[in-house]
Each structure stands twice: as structure tokens, then as C-alpha cells.
Amino acid sequence: MSPDAIPLREVQVRTVRRDEEPRWNALMSEQHYLGFRNMAGKRLRQLAVHGERWLALLGWHVGALHCAARDRWIGWTSLRRCQRLFLVVNQTLFPLLHAAGRSPHVASRVLGLSPRQLPREWQRRHGAPALPARWTPRS
């Protein structure tokens, strides 16, 4: 392991606090390959950290209104999609910040931790559970 490598067990993912949103927005605008303007609708900003050092930014949005492949995979009819779409959440943003890119496997660690916290944080923020697509019931 290089001297600059980040110990993976010390990497944590947490929800961005309100006072951190301006910094998160600015970094997302600078670091994401498509840029960034805003997150509309139901959303959640997450942050991967090592101590106080920011390593990665994550953005989650409520599921897309129309996604035929997802609906077929889940087995939804149009009516069922209307009834349950609020339960589906998509990760839409994920830039690694510069320093994290020099440490192997940081992105995998972050992508493993983030969905574990998502249902609890989404429930706390929006009052409804979030079900990543692989957990969505087929009925």
C-alpha cells in the first residue's frame, strides 16, 4: 500500500448536513464530468469521508417516471408503477474527489456503504422507505 493510500475500513459514508450543502454543490459542479446545477424533487446528498477529509460525493434521486427496462425487470404494470414509484431511488451522481483516486478500492468501498444507509436516511428525510431496485418486490 502506498503511503498516501487510505485505509478502507476507516472510510465512512454519511448524509450531507445542511451547512455543508454549498460546499458539496460547488465540488459537484467542479468534479462531475457533466457539471452540476441543482437537485430537484426528492433527493439525498451523501459524502464519503476519511476523518474530516472528503473523498467522494453521492447524489440520490427518486426513480425516473418512465424506465421500461426497470419496469419490466420489476414486473410493474403502469398502475403498479404509479402506486410504488415513490419507493424507488436512483443514484445519479458519484464523483471521486482527486485525493481518493490515488487509493485503490475506495470507490468500491463507498459504493458498498452508501446503499446500506440509504433506506434509513431516505425515510428520515422524506417519510417513506427507499428500496434500491434489487430490493423492490415484484408484486
C-alpha positions as CSV (number, residue, x, y, z in Angstrom):
1,M,0.0,0.0,0.0
2,S,1.4,3.4,-0.9
3,P,2.0,5.9,1.9
4,D,-0.9,8.1,0.6
5,A,-3.4,5.2,0.5
6,I,-6.5,5.5,2.6
7,P,-7.3,2.6,5.0
8,L,-10.6,1.3,3.6
9,R,-12.0,0.4,7.0
10,E,-11.7,4.0,8.0
11,V,-13.8,5.3,5.1
12,Q,-17.4,6.2,6.1
13,V,-20.4,7.5,4.2
14,R,-22.8,9.9,5.7
15,T,-25.6,12.3,4.8
16,V,-24.5,15.8,4.0
17,R,-25.5,18.4,6.7
18,R,-27.5,21.5,5.6
19,D,-24.5,23.7,6.3
20,E,-22.3,21.5,4.0
21,E,-24.6,21.7,1.0
22,P,-23.0,24.8,-0.6
23,R,-19.5,23.1,-0.5
24,W,-21.0,19.8,-1.8
25,N,-22.7,21.7,-4.6
26,A,-19.6,23.6,-5.6
27,L,-17.4,20.4,-5.6
28,M,-20.0,18.5,-7.6
29,S,-20.0,21.3,-10.1
30,E,-16.2,21.2,-10.4
31,Q,-15.7,17.5,-10.2
32,H,-18.6,15.8,-12.0
33,Y,-17.9,15.3,-15.7
34,L,-21.3,16.7,-16.7
35,G,-21.1,19.6,-14.2
36,F,-23.9,20.3,-11.8
37,R,-26.7,22.8,-11.4
38,N,-29.1,21.6,-8.8
39,M,-31.0,18.6,-7.4
40,A,-34.8,18.9,-7.8
41,G,-37.5,16.9,-6.2
42,K,-36.9,14.2,-3.6
43,R,-33.2,13.8,-3.2
44,L,-30.4,12.9,-0.8
45,R,-26.8,14.1,-0.8
46,Q,-24.2,11.8,0.7
47,L,-20.5,12.3,1.4
48,A,-17.7,9.7,1.7
49,V,-15.1,10.8,4.3
50,H,-11.9,9.6,5.9
51,G,-11.9,11.5,9.2
52,E,-12.7,15.1,8.1
53,R,-11.3,14.6,4.6
54,W,-13.9,14.5,1.8
55,L,-13.3,11.6,-0.6
56,A,-16.4,11.3,-2.8
57,L,-19.8,12.9,-3.4
58,L,-23.0,10.9,-4.0
59,G,-26.4,12.1,-5.2
60,W,-29.7,10.1,-5.0
61,H,-33.0,11.0,-6.7
62,V,-36.4,9.5,-6.7
63,G,-36.8,7.0,-9.5
64,A,-37.4,8.1,-13.1
65,L,-41.0,8.3,-14.1
66,H,-40.5,6.1,-17.2
67,C,-37.9,3.4,-17.4
68,A,-39.2,0.4,-19.4
69,A,-36.3,-1.9,-18.6
70,R,-36.7,-1.3,-14.9
71,D,-40.5,-1.7,-15.0
72,R,-40.1,-5.0,-17.0
73,W,-37.5,-6.3,-14.5
74,I,-39.6,-5.5,-11.5
75,G,-42.8,-6.7,-13.2
76,W,-44.7,-3.5,-12.9
77,T,-47.8,-2.6,-14.8
78,S,-48.5,1.1,-15.4
79,L,-50.9,1.2,-12.4
80,R,-48.4,-0.5,-10.1
81,R,-45.6,1.9,-11.2
82,C,-47.8,4.8,-10.3
83,Q,-48.6,3.3,-6.9
84,R,-45.0,2.4,-6.0
85,L,-42.6,4.6,-7.9
86,F,-42.0,6.8,-4.8
87,L,-40.2,3.8,-3.2
88,V,-37.5,3.6,-5.9
89,V,-34.4,5.7,-5.6
90,N,-31.6,6.0,-8.2
91,Q,-28.0,7.0,-7.6
92,T,-27.4,9.7,-10.2
93,L,-24.1,11.4,-9.2
94,F,-20.8,9.9,-8.0
95,P,-17.5,11.7,-8.5
96,L,-14.5,10.7,-6.6
97,L,-12.5,13.7,-5.4
98,H,-8.9,13.9,-6.5
99,A,-7.2,12.6,-3.4
100,A,-9.3,9.5,-3.2
101,G,-8.4,8.5,-6.8
102,R,-4.9,7.6,-5.7
103,S,-6.1,4.9,-3.2
104,P,-7.2,1.5,-4.6
105,H,-10.7,0.3,-4.0
106,V,-12.0,3.5,-2.4
107,A,-14.8,3.8,-4.9
108,S,-15.9,0.2,-4.3
109,R,-15.9,0.8,-0.5
110,V,-18.1,3.9,-1.0
111,L,-20.5,2.2,-3.4
112,G,-20.8,-0.6,-0.9
113,L,-21.5,1.6,2.1
114,S,-23.9,4.1,0.5
115,P,-26.9,1.9,-0.3
116,R,-26.8,0.4,3.2
117,Q,-27.6,3.8,4.8
118,L,-29.9,4.9,2.1
119,P,-33.2,3.4,3.3
120,R,-32.9,4.8,6.8
121,E,-31.8,8.2,5.6
122,W,-34.4,8.4,2.9
123,Q,-37.1,7.5,5.5
124,R,-35.8,10.2,7.9
125,R,-35.6,12.9,5.2
126,H,-38.7,12.0,3.1
127,G,-41.0,9.9,5.3
128,A,-41.1,6.9,3.0
129,P,-38.7,4.0,2.7
130,A,-36.3,3.8,-0.2
131,L,-35.9,0.5,-2.0
132,P,-32.9,0.2,-4.3
133,A,-34.2,-1.7,-7.4
134,R,-32.6,-5.1,-6.3
135,W,-34.8,-5.0,-3.2
136,T,-38.0,-4.0,-4.8
137,P,-40.7,-6.6,-4.5
138,R,-42.2,-8.0,-7.8
139,S,-45.8,-7.6,-6.7
